[in-house]
């Protein structure tokens, strides 16, 4: 039995060399040895920018690198055959695969249509900025390169709510189509955040809902994936994914895991979404990420005792997918909020070694981001991944009672020999923390598996222990015998 641990298996600036699927297949055994139990793969279908598309400018959901469309057969990540081979290799190693579902919009249409539309304000989507007029909209999707294989559904303007470009005049504005309304059941940012980009899919159109359900069933059958990462959940009517997932689960008889990207720093907003959707999907813990980012940039003045407070992992731990960074927060991206390197081990210790939430490791931290000269984390991340599987078991006792030095213990359990650990974190000067390690660790000698501290410290017969930590760092204390007899940590030399 493993502690569930996910990984986002891409970053924004991967080269467009078509090799990611082959890499995932080759790395499957190593990832499994590192304790990864689920892999979120990037969008596998053809995007508007063809081979250069990261995948979020979705053109054809049914083209997984199989047809000559948008100037290429393969996507940025490879061909359909390579994608399927990667999924199978990962699953053979016990790793579930999540596909990235981008259902909010379409881009790269095959033709234009004349549509009556009204312009609206970018920051107040309820405020009209001009009269209704006829525009030339890129809304005709016929997929000539696929020729109707898998689905003969063709998209036209009636399947969308609006667009941001009039090809006749070259005007860039948010145009809402005649007879359409923005969905009211979306995030309230900008008044109404239904519209995000491209041709905005009308999820109130029964034909669209039926087609997307057919696609979901086809995708699950065709690829064998175990679940979905849901893109742009805040922009899509909240009940859509509740109903869509219910249909997929009912018709396939499978659990179909799903996690949504609802980018909002308010745990209240995320909990509201969970309430509306009946807890049918998990959500990424954006508030916790923002705390990590703030702490890393506060010059040692962040209140570490407040870490995790009012984050989703505190409010709804069973549905929280925790993360440190992702492709949107990395340098140069629209939601850039990169957690500074010195704080990364503290943040990963928090998400990997605690009992709440499902942690998701970022490809850019595991492999590095050459585009920005960011090196892989190496040993700290490898050691934390090892500690999650070997030691992070049993009851958790918290000591978040100080602004600087905080910690917790996992007391271990008999079903995981050698388990149990103590973690001590500080964003300021070094110090020490007294923790109750519990009877399972009483009398045991502990060492810091991160290597920042060289001491060997014995837990008292009463289960209490006082543990040091260096300034602006964390120390993770595990049983000396467990550490010395561990298998070589895969990836430690990355």
Secondary structure, 3 states (H helix, E strand, C coil): CCCCEEEECCCCCCCCCCCHHHHHHHHHHHHHHCCCCEEECCCCCEECCHHHCCCCCEEECCCCCCCCECCECCECCECHHHHHHHHHHHHHCCCEEEEEECCCEECCCCEEEEEEEEEECCCCCCCECCCCEEEEEEEEECCCCCCCCCCCCCECHHHEEEECCECCCCECCEEEECCCCCCCCCCCCCCCCCCCCCEEECCCCHHHHHHHHHHHHHHHHHHCCCEEEECCHHHCCHHHHHHHHHHHHHHHCCCCEEEECCCCCCHHHHHHHHHHCCCCCEEECHHHHHHHHHHHCCCCCCCHHHCCCCCHHHHCHHHEEEECCCCCCCCCCCCCCCCCHHHHHHHHHHHHHCCCCEEEEEHHHHCCEHHHCECCCCHHHHHHHHHHHHCCCCCEEEECCCCCEEEEEECCCCCCCCCCEEEEEECCCCEEEEEECCCCCCCCEEEECCCCCCCCEECCCCCEEEEEECCCEEEEEEEHHHHHCCCCCCCCCC
